[in-house]
Amino acid sequence: MKRIFLLLIFFLFTISCKKEISKSESGNITISERVNYSDDSKNLVVNSGKFKNVISKEKLPFQKAMLLNSSLIGYFSELNLENKITGVSSPEYIFSEKIHQLINQNQILNIGNEQKYDIEKILSNKPDVIFTNYVPNFANTYDILQKTGIELIFLDEFLEQNPLEKSKYLLLFGKLFGAEEQAEKAFKNIEDNYKKIQTLASKTSIKPNILCNEMYGSQWFLPGGNSFVARFISDAGGNYILKDNKESSSVPLSFEEVFVKSENVNYWINISPHRNKKELQTLNPNYSKMKVFNSGNLYMINNREKDGSNDYFESGVVRCDLVLRDYFKIFHPEDVTFKSEPLVYMKELK
């Protein structure tokens, strides 16, 4: 069920990128409109949404971290910082094999789930820092943890609508864990790859029409025209059917509304996992009325899935270049640039 909810959920020159990654004269590093950090001789100040953390330099780099949401694991994996993690929640939703190995070796603790966290286990482990999305229902839990002196950093990366800005969180993790050079190199590689694909897509003469997601109950929740997914489609050279919409959140539509908008759709993407098209049709027989259903250009995001976990929501959070490459390969089969590269996160539904 969690995977289903997850589904519902700038060109800069190289020299400009290098200038932005390095410290500005004010000492401030901007990740996105929501997140930035700055440091002086004594403290590192992290601003994330409405939250601010003033962290003494004496506490850095952090050595022991706990994660209350698995979407942040991708950053640690990209920077080879898994050994800094001492606790995770809901390990059944974690894809990383290395994390599971560390859990089996009792080097990483299972500290509960989104219904209830094991406060005693967290406190006895004495982590330096805990990262989590902010969930209002856990305000009392956050208060208890902060009163013990644990640094609690709220990072709502899922609210970012620019794929590269979401990847840029790598710089913050690099700063916090003494891996700045590695983080800058990793982000630069991702950014360069992304821009290369974006340039290829901008030069294509074919702009296929794209449909996303599927119906849940009586409504079809489409990503808004200013959403993360819509940005991916545009950057991959696709023509999203809701591109003129101004929302960044999901937009609920009826089947009839989507049917009309998708009359000339070429590709239907981000479908939740199904064994085959027949199974999808069983859920809603109306799908068979759609041209795109009958054309066979349907793609799920479960190519890297294991039990209850899906790597699209883990490493895919960081590797926006690989996600974009998947979309580009799907939308532009006529382009042979990445012909030898298999799809990473996407899988065709047949």
Short mmCIF file of the C-alpha atoms (twelve columns), coordinates in Angstrom:
data_MODEL
# 
_entry.id   MODEL 
# 
loop_
_atom_site.group_PDB 
_atom_site.id 
_atom_site.type_symbol 
_atom_site.label_atom_id 
_atom_site.label_alt_id 
_atom_site.label_comp_id 
_atom_site.label_asym_id 
_atom_site.label_seq_id 
_atom_site.Cartn_x 
_atom_site.Cartn_y 
_atom_site.Cartn_z 
_atom_site.pdbx_PDB_model_num 
ATOM 1   C CA . MET A 1   0.000   0.000  0.000   1 
ATOM 2   C CA . LYS A 2   2.881   2.312  0.825   1 
ATOM 3   C CA . ARG A 3   4.233   1.916  -2.699  1 
ATOM 4   C CA . ILE A 4   0.888   3.056  -4.113  1 
ATOM 5   C CA . PHE A 5   0.919   6.224  -2.003  1 
ATOM 6   C CA . LEU A 6   4.479   6.872  -3.023  1 
ATOM 7   C CA . LEU A 7   3.364   6.716  -6.642  1 
ATOM 8   C CA . LEU A 8   0.877   9.520  -5.872  1 
ATOM 9   C CA . ILE A 9   3.317   11.294 -4.444  1 
ATOM 10  C CA . PHE A 10  17.723  25.537 -15.177 1 
ATOM 11  C CA . PHE A 11  20.246  24.929 -17.419 1 
ATOM 12  C CA . LEU A 12  23.425  26.267 -15.692 1 
ATOM 13  C CA . PHE A 13  26.808  26.357 -17.360 1 
ATOM 14  C CA . THR A 14  29.536  24.152 -15.925 1 
ATOM 15  C CA . ILE A 15  31.446  27.103 -14.618 1 
ATOM 16  C CA . SER A 16  28.319  28.400 -12.880 1 
ATOM 17  C CA . CYS A 17  27.816  24.997 -11.247 1 
ATOM 18  C CA . LYS A 18  31.332  25.005 -9.845  1 
ATOM 19  C CA . LYS A 19  30.855  28.485 -8.494  1 
ATOM 20  C CA . GLU A 20  27.579  27.506 -6.835  1 
ATOM 21  C CA . ILE A 21  28.971  24.360 -5.241  1 
ATOM 22  C CA . SER A 22  31.939  26.197 -3.770  1 
ATOM 23  C CA . LYS A 23  31.364  28.613 -0.928  1 
ATOM 24  C CA . SER A 24  29.914  31.967 -1.867  1 
ATOM 25  C CA . GLU A 25  31.313  35.119 -0.327  1 
ATOM 26  C CA . SER A 26  28.576  35.018 2.304   1 
ATOM 27  C CA . GLY A 27  29.373  31.385 3.162   1 
ATOM 28  C CA . ASN A 28  25.891  30.307 2.143   1 
ATOM 29  C CA . ILE A 29  25.175  27.216 0.034   1 
ATOM 30  C CA . THR A 30  21.738  27.074 -1.569  1 
ATOM 31  C CA . ILE A 31  20.306  23.636 -2.229  1 
ATOM 32  C CA . SER A 32  16.829  24.792 -3.202  1 
ATOM 33  C CA . GLU A 33  14.266  27.401 -2.224  1 
ATOM 34  C CA . ARG A 34  13.541  25.264 0.821   1 
ATOM 35  C CA . VAL A 35  17.022  24.254 1.939   1 
ATOM 36  C CA . ASN A 36  20.324  26.055 2.448   1 
ATOM 37  C CA . TYR A 37  23.229  25.981 4.856   1 
ATOM 38  C CA . SER A 38  26.025  28.302 5.917   1 
ATOM 39  C CA . ASP A 39  28.960  28.028 8.282   1 
ATOM 40  C CA . ASP A 40  31.297  30.235 10.215  1 
ATOM 41  C CA . SER A 41  34.161  29.479 12.575  1 
ATOM 42  C CA . LYS A 42  31.858  28.065 15.253  1 
ATOM 43  C CA . ASN A 43  28.599  26.778 13.783  1 
ATOM 44  C CA . LEU A 44  26.944  25.220 10.772  1 
ATOM 45  C CA . VAL A 45  23.452  26.633 10.256  1 
ATOM 46  C CA . VAL A 46  21.009  24.455 8.311   1 
ATOM 47  C CA . ASN A 47  17.705  25.934 7.163   1 
ATOM 48  C CA . SER A 48  15.085  23.468 5.944   1 
ATOM 49  C CA . GLY A 49  11.603  24.799 5.385   1 
ATOM 50  C CA . LYS A 50  10.487  26.453 8.615   1 
ATOM 51  C CA . PHE A 51  13.168  24.672 10.659  1 
ATOM 52  C CA . LYS A 52  16.657  25.833 11.577  1 
ATOM 53  C CA . ASN A 53  19.496  23.804 13.082  1 
ATOM 54  C CA . VAL A 54  22.474  25.616 14.579  1 
ATOM 55  C CA . ILE A 55  25.105  22.890 14.882  1 
ATOM 56  C CA . SER A 56  28.349  23.436 16.727  1 
ATOM 57  C CA . LYS A 57  31.405  22.634 14.596  1 
ATOM 58  C CA . GLU A 58  32.644  20.580 17.550  1 
ATOM 59  C CA . LYS A 59  29.885  18.031 16.825  1 
ATOM 60  C CA . LEU A 60  30.914  17.589 13.199  1 
ATOM 61  C CA . PRO A 61  31.375  15.453 11.285  1 
ATOM 62  C CA . PHE A 62  28.546  13.279 12.589  1 
ATOM 63  C CA . GLN A 63  29.450  9.643  13.218  1 
ATOM 64  C CA . LYS A 64  26.120  8.059  14.175  1 
ATOM 65  C CA . ALA A 65  22.891  8.770  12.325  1 
ATOM 66  C CA . MET A 66  19.365  7.382  12.408  1 
ATOM 67  C CA . LEU A 67  16.819  7.675  9.598   1 
ATOM 68  C CA . LEU A 68  13.091  7.744  10.236  1 
ATOM 69  C CA . ASN A 69  12.246  7.570  6.526   1 
ATOM 70  C CA . SER A 70  13.884  5.320  3.950   1 
ATOM 71  C CA . SER A 71  13.847  7.867  1.113   1 
ATOM 72  C CA . LEU A 72  17.011  9.423  2.591   1 
ATOM 73  C CA . ILE A 73  18.999  6.190  2.399   1 
ATOM 74  C CA . GLY A 74  19.894  6.839  -1.232  1 
ATOM 75  C CA . TYR A 75  22.059  9.802  -0.213  1 
ATOM 76  C CA . PHE A 76  24.065  7.695  2.233   1 
ATOM 77  C CA . SER A 77  24.477  4.920  -0.320  1 
ATOM 78  C CA . GLU A 78  25.649  7.331  -3.028  1 
ATOM 79  C CA . LEU A 79  28.335  8.671  -0.676  1 
ATOM 80  C CA . ASN A 80  29.251  5.248  0.788   1 
ATOM 81  C CA . LEU A 81  28.178  6.403  4.240   1 
ATOM 82  C CA . GLU A 82  26.062  3.381  5.170   1 
ATOM 83  C CA . ASN A 83  28.404  2.634  8.091   1 
ATOM 84  C CA . LYS A 84  27.332  5.950  9.641   1 
ATOM 85  C CA . ILE A 85  23.753  4.712  9.970   1 
ATOM 86  C CA . THR A 86  22.926  3.087  13.309  1 
ATOM 87  C CA . GLY A 87  19.149  2.893  13.043  1 
ATOM 88  C CA . VAL A 88  16.364  2.839  10.456  1 
ATOM 89  C CA . SER A 89  12.601  2.589  10.522  1 
ATOM 90  C CA . SER A 90  10.501  0.160  8.466   1 
ATOM 91  C CA . PRO A 91  13.430  -1.882 7.096   1 
ATOM 92  C CA . GLU A 92  10.986  -3.943 5.029   1 
ATOM 93  C CA . TYR A 93  10.713  -0.943 2.691   1 
ATOM 94  C CA . ILE A 94  14.476  -0.581 2.251   1 
ATOM 95  C CA . PHE A 95  15.991  -1.820 -1.002  1 
ATOM 96  C CA . SER A 96  19.718  -1.495 -0.263  1 
ATOM 97  C CA . GLU A 97  21.343  -4.883 0.167   1 
ATOM 98  C CA . LYS A 98  24.192  -3.342 2.143   1 
ATOM 99  C CA . ILE A 99  21.767  -1.814 4.647   1 
ATOM 100 C CA . HIS A 100 20.089  -5.196 5.135   1 
ATOM 101 C CA . GLN A 101 23.488  -6.817 5.676   1 
ATOM 102 C CA . LEU A 102 24.290  -4.263 8.367   1 
ATOM 103 C CA . ILE A 103 20.890  -4.870 9.972   1 
ATOM 104 C CA . ASN A 104 21.533  -8.632 9.999   1 
ATOM 105 C CA . GLN A 105 24.917  -7.953 11.623  1 
ATOM 106 C CA . ASN A 106 23.184  -5.847 14.297  1 
ATOM 107 C CA . GLN A 107 25.142  -2.781 13.236  1 
ATOM 108 C CA . ILE A 108 21.922  -1.031 12.242  1 
ATOM 109 C CA . LEU A 109 18.895  -1.200 14.523  1 
ATOM 110 C CA . ASN A 110 15.238  -1.463 13.564  1 
ATOM 111 C CA . ILE A 111 13.772  1.503  15.431  1 
ATOM 112 C CA . GLY A 112 10.105  1.018  14.567  1 
ATOM 113 C CA . ASN A 113 7.830   2.339  11.845  1 
ATOM 114 C CA . GLU A 114 5.659   5.286  10.866  1 
ATOM 115 C CA . GLN A 115 3.026   4.161  13.396  1 
ATOM 116 C CA . LYS A 116 5.350   3.998  16.390  1 
ATOM 117 C CA . TYR A 117 9.073   4.537  16.947  1 
ATOM 118 C CA . ASP A 118 11.022  2.715  19.658  1 
ATOM 119 C CA . ILE A 119 12.136  5.719  21.709  1 
ATOM 120 C CA . GLU A 120 14.040  3.635  24.281  1 
ATOM 121 C CA . LYS A 121 16.069  1.900  21.579  1 
ATOM 122 C CA . ILE A 122 16.843  5.233  19.924  1 
ATOM 123 C CA . LEU A 123 17.949  6.882  23.157  1 
ATOM 124 C CA . SER A 124 20.074  3.935  24.300  1 
ATOM 125 C CA . ASN A 125 21.938  4.025  20.976  1 
ATOM 126 C CA . LYS A 126 22.775  7.731  21.467  1 
ATOM 127 C CA . PRO A 127 22.873  8.839  17.827  1 
ATOM 128 C CA . ASP A 128 24.478  12.158 16.951  1 
ATOM 129 C CA . VAL A 129 21.697  13.048 14.556  1 
ATOM 130 C CA . ILE A 130 18.292  11.869 13.381  1 
ATOM 131 C CA . PHE A 131 16.937  12.710 9.913   1 
ATOM 132 C CA . THR A 132 13.243  12.598 9.161   1 
ATOM 133 C CA . ASN A 133 10.415  14.140 7.195   1 
ATOM 134 C CA . TYR A 134 8.338   16.317 9.475   1 
ATOM 135 C CA . VAL A 135 5.105   14.587 10.523  1 
ATOM 136 C CA . PRO A 136 2.905   16.737 12.837  1 
ATOM 137 C CA . ASN A 137 1.540   13.672 14.656  1 
ATOM 138 C CA . PHE A 138 5.033   12.948 15.969  1 
ATOM 139 C CA . ALA A 139 5.600   16.401 17.486  1 
ATOM 140 C CA . ASN A 140 5.760   14.968 21.020  1 
ATOM 141 C CA . THR A 141 8.278   12.318 19.934  1 
ATOM 142 C CA . TYR A 142 10.442  14.977 18.292  1 
ATOM 143 C CA . ASP A 143 10.319  17.046 21.472  1 
ATOM 144 C CA . ILE A 144 11.491  14.107 23.600  1 
ATOM 145 C CA . LEU A 145 14.399  13.385 21.257  1 
ATOM 146 C CA . GLN A 146 15.522  17.007 21.042  1 
ATOM 147 C CA . LYS A 147 15.491  17.422 24.814  1 
ATOM 148 C CA . THR A 148 18.097  14.661 25.114  1 
ATOM 149 C CA . GLY A 149 20.527  16.665 22.989  1 
ATOM 150 C CA . ILE A 150 20.129  14.638 19.779  1 
ATOM 151 C CA . GLU A 151 20.294  16.809 16.673  1 
ATOM 152 C CA . LEU A 152 17.009  16.393 14.801  1 
ATOM 153 C CA . ILE A 153 17.071  17.556 11.179  1 
ATOM 154 C CA . PHE A 154 13.854  17.705 9.157   1 
ATOM 155 C CA . LEU A 155 14.401  17.184 5.435   1 
ATOM 156 C CA . ASP A 156 11.210  17.061 3.377   1 
ATOM 157 C CA . GLU A 157 12.985  16.224 0.124   1 
ATOM 158 C CA . PHE A 158 9.743   14.839 -1.313  1 
ATOM 159 C CA . LEU A 159 8.463   18.425 -1.565  1 
ATOM 160 C CA . GLU A 160 11.192  19.386 -4.029  1 
ATOM 161 C CA . GLN A 161 9.865   19.651 -7.585  1 
ATOM 162 C CA . ASN A 162 13.220  20.090 -9.356  1 
ATOM 163 C CA . PRO A 163 14.973  16.707 -9.777  1 
ATOM 164 C CA . LEU A 164 18.469  18.225 -9.690  1 
ATOM 165 C CA . GLU A 165 17.744  20.175 -6.522  1 
ATOM 166 C CA . LYS A 166 16.614  16.977 -4.850  1 
ATOM 167 C CA . SER A 167 19.908  15.343 -5.888  1 
ATOM 168 C CA . LYS A 168 21.787  18.375 -4.600  1 
ATOM 169 C CA . TYR A 169 20.949  17.378 -1.017  1 
ATOM 170 C CA . LEU A 170 24.111  15.312 -1.439  1 
ATOM 171 C CA . LEU A 171 26.099  18.464 -0.672  1 
ATOM 172 C CA . LEU A 172 24.398  18.852 2.697   1 
ATOM 173 C CA . PHE A 173 25.053  15.238 3.678   1 
ATOM 174 C CA . GLY A 174 28.648  15.612 2.533   1 
ATOM 175 C CA . LYS A 175 29.030  18.661 4.767   1 
ATOM 176 C CA . LEU A 176 27.490  16.956 7.791   1 
ATOM 177 C CA . PHE A 177 29.538  13.767 7.487   1 
ATOM 178 C CA . GLY A 178 32.922  15.096 6.365   1 
ATOM 179 C CA . ALA A 179 32.518  13.946 2.757   1 
ATOM 180 C CA . GLU A 180 32.315  17.312 0.997   1 
ATOM 181 C CA . GLU A 181 34.683  16.539 -1.858  1 
ATOM 182 C CA . GLN A 182 32.997  13.219 -2.550  1 
ATOM 183 C CA . ALA A 183 29.556  14.850 -2.470  1 
ATOM 184 C CA . GLU A 184 30.559  17.624 -4.858  1 
ATOM 185 C CA . LYS A 185 32.011  15.102 -7.285  1 
ATOM 186 C CA . ALA A 186 28.920  12.881 -7.093  1 
ATOM 187 C CA . PHE A 187 26.509  15.756 -7.634  1 
ATOM 188 C CA . LYS A 188 28.564  17.194 -10.503 1 
ATOM 189 C CA . ASN A 189 28.483  13.800 -12.232 1 
ATOM 190 C CA . ILE A 190 24.713  13.533 -11.809 1 
ATOM 191 C CA . GLU A 191 24.177  17.097 -13.008 1 
ATOM 192 C CA . ASP A 192 26.398  16.670 -16.071 1 
ATOM 193 C CA . ASN A 193 24.643  13.441 -17.045 1 
ATOM 194 C CA . TYR A 194 21.232  15.018 -16.554 1 
ATOM 195 C CA . LYS A 195 22.064  18.054 -18.677 1 
ATOM 196 C CA . LYS A 196 23.476  15.889 -21.443 1 
ATOM 197 C CA . ILE A 197 20.178  14.003 -21.694 1 
ATOM 198 C CA . GLN A 198 18.205  17.224 -21.384 1 
ATOM 199 C CA . THR A 199 20.145  18.667 -24.335 1 
ATOM 200 C CA . LEU A 200 19.521  15.563 -26.436 1 
ATOM 201 C CA . ALA A 201 15.817  15.739 -25.632 1 
ATOM 202 C CA . SER A 202 15.594  19.425 -26.547 1 
ATOM 203 C CA . LYS A 203 16.902  18.627 -30.031 1 
ATOM 204 C CA . THR A 204 14.445  15.854 -30.812 1 
ATOM 205 C CA . SER A 205 11.777  16.612 -33.383 1 
ATOM 206 C CA . ILE A 206 9.368   14.071 -31.885 1 
ATOM 207 C CA . LYS A 207 7.592   15.086 -28.659 1 
ATOM 208 C CA . PRO A 208 5.363   12.127 -27.716 1 
ATOM 209 C CA . ASN A 209 2.265   12.662 -25.591 1 
ATOM 210 C CA . ILE A 210 2.534   11.233 -22.078 1 
ATOM 211 C CA . LEU A 211 0.020   9.950  -19.529 1 
ATOM 212 C CA . CYS A 212 0.917   9.117  -15.888 1 
ATOM 213 C CA . ASN A 213 -0.307  6.956  -13.025 1 
ATOM 214 C CA . GLU A 214 -3.639  5.143  -12.934 1 
ATOM 215 C CA . MET A 215 -7.029  5.204  -11.240 1 
ATOM 216 C CA . TYR A 216 -7.471  4.681  -7.503  1 
ATOM 217 C CA . GLY A 217 -11.078 4.197  -6.637  1 
ATOM 218 C CA . SER A 218 -13.155 6.612  -8.692  1 
ATOM 219 C CA . GLN A 219 -10.367 9.103  -9.408  1 
ATOM 220 C CA . TRP A 220 -7.239  9.306  -11.500 1 
ATOM 221 C CA . PHE A 221 -4.543  11.233 -9.641  1 
ATOM 222 C CA . LEU A 222 -2.337  12.948 -12.212 1 
ATOM 223 C CA . PRO A 223 0.836   14.829 -11.239 1 
ATOM 224 C CA . GLY A 224 0.313   18.579 -11.478 1 
ATOM 225 C CA . GLY A 225 1.872   20.493 -14.347 1 
ATOM 226 C CA . ASN A 226 4.507   21.988 -12.018 1 
ATOM 227 C CA . SER A 227 5.307   18.695 -10.316 1 
ATOM 228 C CA . PHE A 228 8.474   16.670 -10.052 1 
ATOM 229 C CA . VAL A 229 7.167   14.110 -12.568 1 
ATOM 230 C CA . ALA A 230 6.026   16.777 -15.023 1 
ATOM 231 C CA . ARG A 231 9.534   18.248 -14.936 1 
ATOM 232 C CA . PHE A 232 11.037  14.855 -15.729 1 
ATOM 233 C CA . ILE A 233 8.682   14.393 -18.693 1 
ATOM 234 C CA . SER A 234 9.504   17.818 -20.095 1 
ATOM 235 C CA . ASP A 235 13.258  17.367 -19.632 1 
ATOM 236 C CA . ALA A 236 13.068  13.963 -21.345 1 
ATOM 237 C CA . GLY A 237 11.391  15.479 -24.396 1 
ATOM 238 C CA . GLY A 238 7.838   14.416 -23.664 1 
ATOM 239 C CA . ASN A 239 4.588   16.327 -23.982 1 
ATOM 240 C CA . TYR A 240 2.679   15.814 -20.733 1 
ATOM 241 C CA . ILE A 241 -1.105  15.961 -21.092 1 
ATOM 242 C CA . LEU A 242 -1.356  18.193 -17.992 1 
ATOM 243 C CA . LYS A 243 1.651   20.404 -18.757 1 
ATOM 244 C CA . ASP A 244 -0.443  23.604 -18.671 1 
ATOM 245 C CA . ASN A 245 -1.685  22.884 -15.158 1 
ATOM 246 C CA . LYS A 246 -0.095  25.107 -12.478 1 
ATOM 247 C CA . GLU A 247 -0.266  22.695 -9.539  1 
ATOM 248 C CA . SER A 248 2.719   20.888 -8.024  1 
ATOM 249 C CA . SER A 249 0.525   18.425 -6.124  1 
ATOM 250 C CA . SER A 250 -1.623  15.643 -7.569  1 
ATOM 251 C CA . VAL A 251 -4.723  16.591 -9.537  1 
ATOM 252 C CA . PRO A 252 -7.746  14.248 -9.193  1 
ATOM 253 C CA . LEU A 253 -9.694  13.677 -12.404 1 
ATOM 254 C CA . SER A 254 -12.446 11.294 -13.445 1 
ATOM 255 C CA . PHE A 255 -11.814 8.534  -15.978 1 
ATOM 256 C CA . GLU A 256 -13.875 10.435 -18.527 1 
ATOM 257 C CA . GLU A 257 -11.732 13.551 -18.157 1 
ATOM 258 C CA . VAL A 258 -8.507  11.593 -18.543 1 
ATOM 259 C CA . PHE A 259 -9.937  9.598  -21.448 1 
ATOM 260 C CA . VAL A 260 -10.579 12.804 -23.400 1 
ATOM 261 C CA . LYS A 261 -7.161  14.287 -22.579 1 
ATOM 262 C CA . SER A 262 -5.331  11.088 -23.478 1 
ATOM 263 C CA . GLU A 263 -6.888  10.528 -26.879 1 
ATOM 264 C CA . ASN A 264 -3.532  10.958 -28.649 1 
ATOM 265 C CA . VAL A 265 -1.238  9.686  -25.894 1 
ATOM 266 C CA . ASN A 266 1.798   7.683  -27.028 1 
ATOM 267 C CA . TYR A 267 3.153   6.465  -23.683 1 
ATOM 268 C CA . TRP A 268 1.543   5.646  -20.354 1 
ATOM 269 C CA . ILE A 269 4.128   5.702  -17.553 1 
ATOM 270 C CA . ASN A 270 4.478   5.343  -13.764 1 
ATOM 271 C CA . ILE A 271 1.909   2.581  -13.551 1 
ATOM 272 C CA . SER A 272 1.950   0.684  -10.263 1 
ATOM 273 C CA . PRO A 273 3.224   -2.933 -10.330 1 
ATOM 274 C CA . HIS A 274 1.093   -5.472 -12.195 1 
ATOM 275 C CA . ARG A 275 1.870   -8.908 -13.615 1 
ATOM 276 C CA . ASN A 276 0.468   -8.038 -17.026 1 
ATOM 277 C CA . LYS A 277 -1.958  -5.797 -18.909 1 
ATOM 278 C CA . LYS A 278 -4.781  -8.227 -18.274 1 
ATOM 279 C CA . GLU A 279 -4.399  -7.749 -14.535 1 
ATOM 280 C CA . LEU A 280 -4.463  -3.966 -14.991 1 
ATOM 281 C CA . GLN A 281 -7.593  -4.238 -17.121 1 
ATOM 282 C CA . THR A 282 -9.265  -6.388 -14.458 1 
ATOM 283 C CA . LEU A 283 -8.935  -3.502 -12.004 1 
ATOM 284 C CA . ASN A 284 -10.690 -1.169 -14.436 1 
ATOM 285 C CA . PRO A 285 -12.201 -2.569 -17.654 1 
ATOM 286 C CA . ASN A 286 -12.469 0.990  -19.000 1 
ATOM 287 C CA . TYR A 287 -8.727  0.972  -19.644 1 
ATOM 288 C CA . SER A 288 -9.331  -1.196 -22.704 1 
ATOM 289 C CA . LYS A 289 -11.145 1.746  -24.322 1 
ATOM 290 C CA . MET A 290 -7.945  3.790  -24.336 1 
ATOM 291 C CA . LYS A 291 -5.765  3.876  -27.441 1 
ATOM 292 C CA . VAL A 292 -2.549  3.835  -25.423 1 
ATOM 293 C CA . PHE A 293 -3.639  0.695  -23.562 1 
ATOM 294 C CA . ASN A 294 -4.113  -1.114 -26.844 1 
ATOM 295 C CA . SER A 295 -0.888  0.244  -28.373 1 
ATOM 296 C CA . GLY A 296 1.129   -1.471 -25.645 1 
ATOM 297 C CA . ASN A 297 3.357   1.463  -24.652 1 
ATOM 298 C CA . LEU A 298 2.854   1.038  -20.905 1 
ATOM 299 C CA . TYR A 299 5.597   1.298  -18.288 1 
ATOM 300 C CA . MET A 300 5.768   0.590  -14.563 1 
ATOM 301 C CA . ILE A 301 8.425   1.812  -12.111 1 
ATOM 302 C CA . ASN A 302 9.206   -1.544 -10.543 1 
ATOM 303 C CA . ASN A 303 12.261  -2.774 -12.441 1 
ATOM 304 C CA . ARG A 304 14.249  -2.664 -9.200  1 
ATOM 305 C CA . GLU A 305 11.775  -4.042 -6.704  1 
ATOM 306 C CA . LYS A 306 12.275  -6.529 -3.916  1 
ATOM 307 C CA . ASP A 307 9.551   -7.685 -1.533  1 
ATOM 308 C CA . GLY A 308 8.010   -4.434 -0.249  1 
ATOM 309 C CA . SER A 309 10.838  -2.173 -1.375  1 
ATOM 310 C CA . ASN A 310 11.360  -0.235 -4.596  1 
ATOM 311 C CA . ASP A 311 14.709  1.322  -5.463  1 
ATOM 312 C CA . TYR A 312 13.003  4.058  -7.487  1 
ATOM 313 C CA . PHE A 313 12.069  5.583  -4.112  1 
ATOM 314 C CA . GLU A 314 15.580  5.079  -2.732  1 
ATOM 315 C CA . SER A 315 18.497  5.492  -5.127  1 
ATOM 316 C CA . GLY A 316 16.110  7.019  -7.666  1 
ATOM 317 C CA . VAL A 317 15.600  9.952  -5.307  1 
ATOM 318 C CA . VAL A 318 19.287  10.817 -5.763  1 
ATOM 319 C CA . ARG A 319 20.082  9.531  -9.263  1 
ATOM 320 C CA . CYS A 320 17.749  11.772 -11.217 1 
ATOM 321 C CA . ASP A 321 20.079  11.341 -14.197 1 
ATOM 322 C CA . LEU A 322 19.278  7.630  -14.384 1 
ATOM 323 C CA . VAL A 323 15.549  8.292  -14.005 1 
ATOM 324 C CA . LEU A 324 15.697  10.855 -16.804 1 
ATOM 325 C CA . ARG A 325 17.657  8.454  -18.998 1 
ATOM 326 C CA . ASP A 326 14.936  5.830  -18.539 1 
ATOM 327 C CA . TYR A 327 12.247  8.284  -19.613 1 
ATOM 328 C CA . PHE A 328 14.348  9.473  -22.562 1 
ATOM 329 C CA . LYS A 329 14.904  5.898  -23.771 1 
ATOM 330 C CA . ILE A 330 11.171  5.194  -23.499 1 
ATOM 331 C CA . PHE A 331 10.025  8.394  -25.218 1 
ATOM 332 C CA . HIS A 332 12.677  8.331  -27.954 1 
ATOM 333 C CA . PRO A 333 13.394  4.762  -29.094 1 
ATOM 334 C CA . GLU A 334 14.632  6.238  -32.362 1 
ATOM 335 C CA . ASP A 335 17.659  7.735  -30.540 1 
ATOM 336 C CA . VAL A 336 20.520  5.243  -30.204 1 
ATOM 337 C CA . THR A 337 22.664  7.241  -27.751 1 
ATOM 338 C CA . PHE A 338 21.809  4.953  -24.833 1 
ATOM 339 C CA . LYS A 339 20.858  1.886  -26.837 1 
ATOM 340 C CA . SER A 340 23.278  -0.363 -24.939 1 
ATOM 341 C CA . GLU A 341 22.056  0.908  -21.552 1 
ATOM 342 C CA . PRO A 342 19.176  -1.082 -20.036 1 
ATOM 343 C CA . LEU A 343 16.299  0.583  -18.247 1 
ATOM 344 C CA . VAL A 344 17.146  1.020  -14.574 1 
ATOM 345 C CA . TYR A 345 13.872  1.799  -12.788 1 
ATOM 346 C CA . MET A 346 11.233  1.403  -15.486 1 
ATOM 347 C CA . LYS A 347 9.772   -1.837 -16.795 1 
ATOM 348 C CA . GLU A 348 7.410   -2.390 -19.671 1 
ATOM 349 C CA . LEU A 349 3.970   -3.784 -18.854 1 
ATOM 350 C CA . LYS A 350 2.996   -6.378 -21.448 1 
# 
